Amino acid sequence: MKYRFQLASAMFCLLANCVATSRTDFPQTGRSENSLRLQYAQELETKVLKVGPSQEISIGQFALQSLSNTSPRYFSVSSLSPLKSNDPLEPGVIVLRKVQVDRSLEFEDGTTKFRHATFASIVEFLVISPLGEQQRILGHSEQIISRTIPFSADDKESKDKIATSIQSAIEEGLRQIVSLKEFTSFFQSQNMFQR
């Protein structure tokens, strides 16, 4: 009886150790294999939106910060680097190419009384397959509404709303990328280049 209990205990410990080992090994292996290179058009570093005679917002910086913060939630990133306009596009890379913010003001009919402003962002990704084929992905944000005239003396929220709009467009673009049927082949391509 005592022998059976010791045998059962030893088997249980061995089984628990195997399960624990397999669970800790799997994510590490998967994470190193599923690592992608991201690039962005270098001009995004200085891309601005003019919001007044002498006022600008660095929407390119908002986009790069959003990409850097958000992409690790969708896949492991091995590098994030600028792509110059004359650099060749490499297979198996995802490139953030453009960011644009659309804004509009709405007034009550026939008056100059301000109603609200809306902001919406669009970003463009270029996904280059391992065979060099390119696929364009557009990420759109929902419209964000502001009840204050943007960038007026009373406005304290438009800059944050624009940043939120860009973040939303980046997320939507990344969701489209990971839902592509060919997405797993990008992981294999990255492994090939890393070797």
N, C-alpha and C positions, 0 to 999 in steps of 0.2 A: 504493500500500500504506500509506504513511505517512498519506495523506489519510483512508483508511478507518478507520485506528486512531484518529485524532483525532475523526472523526465518531462512531465507536462510543463513545469516551470521553465526548464531549459529551452524547450521548443517555443514556448510563448515569447521568451526574451529574444531568441534568434529571429523569430518571425517579426517581432516589433522592430528589431534593429534593421532587418532587410527593408521593411516598409519605410522607416525613417530615412535610411540611406538613399533609397530610390527617389523619395520625394525631394530631398535636398539636391540630389544630383541633376534631376530633370530640368528644373528652371534654369540652372546655371548653364547647362549645355544648350538649351533652347535659346537663352538670351545671347550667348556668344554667336550662335549661328544666325539668329534673326536680327542682324545688325545692319542698318542702312546708312548710306552716305547722303546727306542733304546738302544742297547748295542753294544760293540765292543770287539773283542778279545784283551785281555790285552797286549799280545805281540806286538800289533801294536804301543804301546807307545814308543817302542825302535827299531822298524823295520827300518833298514837303507839300502841304496843302495850304494855299494862301487863304487866310480867313479875315483879312483886313488890309488896309494900305501898308501897314508895317508889321503885320503879325502873321506868323506861319506856325504850322504844327508839323512835326516830323512823323508823318504817317508811315514812312519806310521803317523807322526805328520801332514804332509800335508793332508793325508786322513782323519784324525780325525777333523782337522780344516775345511776341505771341508764339511764333514758330518754335523758338528755343524752349519755351516753357511747356508748350502743349504737345509737341511731337513725341516726347518720351511716354506719354499716356497711350499712344497707339502702337509704337514699335521702339526697339532699341536703336539709338542713333550712334554710329561710330564717329561721325564728324559732321560739322556744319561749317561750310566755308563759302567765300564769295566766288562768283563766276563772272569773269570779265567778259565784255561783249564779244571779243574776238576769240575767246577760249572755245575749244570743241566740246560738244556735249558727250559725256561718257556713258556707256551702257550701264544700266542698273542704278541710275542716280535719279533722285527727285529734286527738281529745281523750283523754287518759288520765284516767279518771274515778275509779277506785277501786283500792285495794290492800288485800288481806286476807292475814293469815298464820294458818294453822291449825297448832296444835301438839298433840301428845298424848304422854302418858307411858305406858309399858308396864311392868308389874311381873310377876314370876313368879307363877303361879297360886297363890292362897291365901296369899300372903306379901306383905310390904311391900318385898321385895328388888327394887331397880330393875334393869330390863333395858336399856331404851333409850328415847330420845325421838325423835319424828319432827317435822319441819317441812315444810310445803308452802305455797306462796303462790299466790294468784290475783290477777290484775289485770284490769280492765275498760277497754277502749278503746271509744270511739264514733267511727265513721267516718261523716262527713257527705258525701254525694255532691254533685257540682256542682248537682244539682237539688234539694238539701235533704233527700234521703232519708237516714235514719239506719240504720246497721248496727252491732250490738253484737258486739264480739269479746272473748272471754275467753282470757287466756293463763294456762296452768297450769304450775307447776313439778313436777318429779318430787319424790318424798318424799326428804328428806335426813335421815339418821340420825345421832344423837349418842349416844355411850355414857356420857356424863356427865350428871348431873342438871342440867337447864338453869338457869343463873343461880345455882347454888350457889357456895359458896366455892371449890370446886375447878374450876369451869367457866371455861374461857378461850376457848371456841370457838362458843358459841351465837349470839352477836351476828354473827359472820362467816358462820355457816351461814344465818342469817335473811337477811342481805344477799345471799348467793349464791342463795338460793331466790327472792328477789324479782327478781334479775337474770335468772334462768332463765325466770321467768314473763313478764317484759318481752320477752325475746328471742322466746319462743314466740308471744306476741301479735303482735309485729312481723312475724314470718315468715308468720303467717296473713294479715295485712293486705296484704303485698306479693304474696301468692298469689291475692288476689281478682281475679276476671275484670275488674272495672271499675277496677282500680287505675290503669291508664294515664290514665284520664279525670281523675284527681285532678291529675296533672301539667298537663294542658291547662287545668283550672280555675284552678290557681295562676298560670299564665301570663296568663290573662284578668284576674285580679285585680291582678297586678303591673303590667299595662299601664294 
